Amino acid sequence: MNPTYQHSNARRSRAGTHLLAEVKESITMAASSIVAHKLRSCLTLLGIMVGVFSIIVVMTAIRVLQSNVEKELSDLGANTFAISRFPAIVVDDGGNNFERYMRRKRITWEYAEVLKTRSKLALNIGVRDRLTQGVAKSHHKQTNPNVELQGVTVETFETRNWSIQEGRAFSQPDIDSARLVCVLGNSLAKKLFPQGSPLGESVKFDGIGYQVVGVLESKGSMFGQDQDNFMAVPVTTGLNRYGRNHSVNIQIQARSREAYEDTVEEIRSILRTARKVPPGVDDDFEITSNDSLVSQFRSFTLAIRVGAAVISSIALLAAGIGIMNIMLVSVTERTREIGIRRAIGAKKRHIMTQFIMEAVALCQIGGILGVILGIAMGNAAALLFKVPPIIPFDWVFLGMTICGLVGVSFGTYPAYKAANLDPIESLRYE
């Protein structure tokens, strides 16, 4: 092998080892300085910690809420969309939107019958009518007046993704004959019949007795509201009792994912014709799916995420200015130390590296503490909604990267000032 090439490799290896040793020494000295000035260091990293904490706690909480909402909003069955008079989420614009929706014609049971008759692509068409709220009574217990009575069809169990835990769902004869039977939500069944099975028992609602034929599996809570505190009766039973002039919710299930869009367009066309909506005029009804609900929620939380990022950026900027100020004070206090280091052979780059490392170390320690506290506080929402905890790794990485940039950006000028102190004048400094 060429001796010149070997010598060059050896020289590069020694240079790399020497550089590594310099960096290691700078980190050690920076750590020693931080430990030696505990109070000042704690006050300095506190600003960084607050900035990182504010963004991590908000992003973690939003991810937890998003996970919970996406899980709970997926209450429609596979390949299913809903038709309703009002959108699932009404944007508040001073009341104009609400008035516009109120002017729409109701979506009555008759429209559901039209869709069932004319649709060729739909697999299931279910109807849910939220009839009223009131007190449910059994032989054992009585509830608060907040139990919702819903009128549903046979297909609703499939389109609403309801699973039977005990007993059975409604049959078509139950609907055709408007029978006085009911299916209970899980928590309502436990309230009314705490000691045994409710099947075959009678439940009174609004003075009418209904025989329990089934109990649904639990759906849990959403935004702190119990989703199982309701009882379902055949929709015809409810319409006979409470009138047919209600606006119902219609759920349509497509035969497959591939046929989903065609089914939506077919149902839209049939409903526009039935409701006599002129060509070129917007639909006077809403089409909602799980995906659209999740997208709406994400769009609403976007403003919160942007706001949190802006506030956190301001906090980090203020913290960076604080670090620069503290580092400038540190340079003044350690002028004699810098002079001694220069006198015994330390170069400008060694002084700069030491002070920049100190600034970066302060930022990273503050960032780590902010991340830990932010994740812990943000996941308090996970405990509340009983969902798995979430760690927003992308925001953690971004936060720590920003901390490093803040340390380098605001630590460079003090480091430059320290490195350019005159060694002789520094040794004379008292």
N, C-alpha and C positions, 0 to 999 in steps of 0.2 A: 504494500500500500504506500502511496505517496506520503513521505514524511511531512510535507507542507500541509497536506489535507488532514493528517492526524493532529498536527499542532493546532490547526484552525479549529478542529472539533473540540480539542481539549480546552482551548481558550474560551469557546462559546459555553462549554459546560461549566467552567469556573465562573464565567460572568453570570450565568443563570443561577448558580448556587449562591453567589455573592448577592445578587438582587433579592433572592428569596430570603436570605439572612437579614438584609436591610428592611424588607417589609415586615418580617417577623419581629425585628427589634422595634420598629415604629409602632406596631400593634401593641407590643408589650408596654412601651412607654406611654402610649395613649391610655391603655387600661389602668396603668399606675396613676396617671394624672386624674382620671375619672374617680378612682377609689380615694385618692388623697383629698379631693374636694367633693365630698358626698352631697352636701346640701346644695351647692351650686349645680352639680350634675343632675340631681333630682329635679330641681326647678327647671332646668334646661330641657330635659327629656319629657317633662310633664306636658308641655305644649304639643310636642309631637304625638305623645300618647293620646291626648284629647282629639287631635285631628284624625288620627287613624281610627280611634275608637268610634267616632261619630259616623264615619262612613261604613265601617265593618258592621256595627250594630244595626244600622238601617238596612244594609244589603242583606244581612243574615235574616233579619225579621221579615223582609219582603220575600226572600226565597222560601222561608217557612210558610208564610201566608199563601204564596203562590202554589206551593206544593199541596197545601190543604185545600185551596180553592179548586185546583185542577182535579184533585181526587174527588171532591164533593160535587163539582159541576158535571162530572162525567156520570150523571145519574140517568141519562138517556141510554137506551140500548145501543148495540153496535149498528152502525150505518143508519142512525135515526136522527131526524130533525123535527122541530116543533113549530106549529103555527099558532100564533097568538095575536091578540089585539094590540098589546103593549110590548115593547122590547123588554128583555130581561133586565137591562140596566138603562134607566132613563137619565140622560144628562140634564142637569139643572141649568137652564138658560133664562131664568126669570119667569118660568111658567109657560112659555110659548110652546115648547115641545109637548108638555102635558096636555095643554088645551087642544093641540092638533090631534093627539092620540084619542082624546075623549070624543072628538067629532067623528071618529071612525065608526062604521056600523059594527055591532057586536058579531062575534064569531059564534054562532049558535049551533045547537045540536044538528039542525037541518043541514048545515054546511058539511059537517062530518059525514052525514048520510050521503050527500052528493058525491063527496070524494070516494067513499067506499063503492058507490055504484059505478063511477066513471073511470077510476084509476085502473090502469092495466099493469103498471110497474111496481106498485107498492106491495110489500109482503104483508105488513100489518099496519092498520090504522087504528090507533087507540085514542080515547077521549078521556080527559080529566076535567071535572067541574068542581071548583072549590066552592061548595055550597054555603057553608056558614061555620061559625064557631060557637061553642057552648060547653055545657057540662055533660060528661058521660058518667053513667051510673051502672054499677053491678050490685049483686046482692051483698058484696063485701065492702066496696069502696065507692067513693065519689071523687071526681077530679075537680080541678079548678076550671073556670069557664074559658079555657084557652085551647080546648081540643078542636081540631079542624075536622069537619065532615066533608069528605070528598066523594063525588059520584064518578065511577070509572066503568070502563068496559072490559071485556075479556082480554082484548089485545093490550090494554094498558100495562098489564103485568110484564109483558115482554118489552114494550116500547119504553117503559120507565125503568127497566132493569130491576124490577122487584122480584125477590126470591122468597119462596114460601118456606118458613122454618117449621111450621106445624099446621096440619090440616090441608086445605086446598084453596086454590084461587076460585074466582067466579066462573061459572059455566054459562053457555049461551042461554039455557032455559032460565037462569037467574035474571038475565037481562031482559029476555022476552016477556017474562011474567012479572017483572018488577018485584021480585021477592024481597022480603024483609030479612035479609042476611047481611053480614058484615065481615070484613077482614080487618084485623087490628094491627096498628103499628107496634113495633116490639116493646118500646117503653110504656105505651099505653096499656098493653096487655099485662105487663108486670105490675103496673099501678092498680089496675082493676081486679086482677086475680093473683095476688102475691103468693098464695099457698099452693096453687095447682094449675092444671091446664084450663084454658078458657073455652076450649072446643065444646060446642053444644050448649054453652051457657048463654044467657040473655044479657044484652047491654042496652040500656035506655038512653036515648039521646033526643032531646027536645020533645019528650013525652011519648016517643015511639020506641017500642022494643024491637031489637034486631038480634037474630041468632048468630053467634060467632061460628064461622066455618073455617077460618084460617088466621094465622099469625105470620107477619113478615119478618124476615131477618133484619137485624139492626143496621141502620144507615149511619148512626152516630150523630154528631152535632156539626153545625156549620155556623161560624161566626157566633158561637155560644148558643145557638138556637137548636133545640131538639128536633131532629128530622123524623122521629118515630112517634111523635105525639099526635096521631091522627087516626081516624077510622074511615075505611072505605066501604061504600055501599054501591049496589048496581046503579049506574047512571040514570036508568029509567025510574028507579025508585026515588032518587033524589029529585029528578025533574017533576015527577008527579006531586011530590011533597012541597017543593020550593019554587015551582014555576019553570017555564022553558025559555024565559027571556034572559038567561045568563050568557055571558061571554065565556066560552069554554076554551080549553087548551087542547089542541089536536097534535098527536105525535105520529109521525109516519116513518116506517122502517123500510128501507130499500132492500132488495133481494141480495145485493152484494155491494162491495165497495166500488166496483166498476160501474154499477148501475146507479150509484148514488146521485150524481149530478143530473142524469136524465130524469130520475124520479123527482128531484127538486123542481126541475123545469116543468114536468108534467103537472105536478100538484099546483104550482104557481099558475099555470095556464088555466087549469080547471077552476081554481078559486077566483081568479080575475074574471072569468066568464060568468061564474055564478053570482059574483058580487057586482057585476056590470061596471067594472073599472075600464074607462075609455083607453084606447091605445095611446101610448106616449105619456100617460099619467103614472106616477109612482104607485107601487102596491099600497093598498090600505090595510095591510096586515104585516106581521113580522115573521120572518123565517129564521129560526135559531137552532144552532147545533152546539155540541160540546166544544168544537174548535173555535167557533165564533165567540162563545162566552169566555173562553180562556184568552183569546186575542183581545177582547174588550178589557179584561182585567189587566192584562199586561200593558195596554195603552194607558190605562188610568194610573198605573204605578210608575210609568215612565217619568212623569213630572216629579214624583217623589224621589226617584233615583237621581235624576239630574239635579234637583235641589240639594240633596244630600252631598252629591259630588262637589257642587259649587261651595257649599258651606264648609265642607271638609278642606277644600283647596285653600280657602281663606284662612282657616285655622292653621293649616300647614305652612302657609306663607308667613303668618305671624310668628309661628314657632321657628321658622327658618331665620327670620330677622332677629329673634331672641337668641338663637344660637350664634349668629354672627356677632351680636353685641357681647355675649358672654365670652366668645373666643377672643375678641379684641381686648377685653379686660384681662383675659388669661395671658395674652401676649405681653401686655404691659407688666403684669405681675411676675412673669417668668423671663423678663429681659436678661437678667444676669445669668440664669440657667442657659438661655440660648447662647449668650456670649461664651460661656465656658465650653459648651458643646462645639461651637465654631472654632474655639482656640485649640481644642484637642483633635481637630481634623474633620468634624462633621461638615458636610457640604450643604449648599442651599436646598438641594432636592431632599436631603434627609430631614431637614427642619420642616419643609413643606409637607412631606409624606406624614410626618408625625402629627401635625396639627389637623390635616385633612382626615387622617384615620380617627383622630379623637372626635371630630365632628360627626363622621359617619357612624362611629360606634354609638355615640349618644342618640343619633336618629334611629339606628336599628334597634337599640334597647327599648326606646320609647315606642317604636313601631310594634315590636313583639308584644309588649305589655298591652298596647291598644288593641291588637288583634285578639289576644286571649280574652280580654274583658269584653270586647265587641261580640265575639262568638258566644261567650257565656250569656251575656245579656240578651242578645238577639234570639237565642234558642229558648229563652223563657216562653216565647210564643209557642214553641214546639210542645212544651209541657202543657200549656193551656189548651191547645187544640189536639193534644195526644197524637202527634205525628212524629216520625223519626227526626232527630236533630240533623241540621244541615251545616256544612262548612263551605262557604263560598270561596273555593280555592283560587278562582280567577281574581277576585277582589283582594284576597290575601296577598297573592303574588304582586298585583298592581300596587297595593299599599306599601309593601316592603320595597318595591322598586322605587317608588316615589320618595320614600324615606332616604334611600341611598342617594338619589339625585339631589334632594334637599341638603343632605350632609355635604356632598361635594360642592354644590353651588354656593352655599352660604359659608362653607368652611374654607373656600379657596382664597378669598381676599385676606382674612386674618392669617392664613398660612403663608401667603405671599409676603405680607407685611413682616411676619416673624422671620422669614428666610432672608429678607433684605436688610435686617438690622445690621448696623456696623458692629463688628465683633469688638473693637476697642472700646467704643462708647458703651456697648452692652456690659462689658466687664467692669466699667466704672459706675454702672447704674446701681443705686441703693434703693 
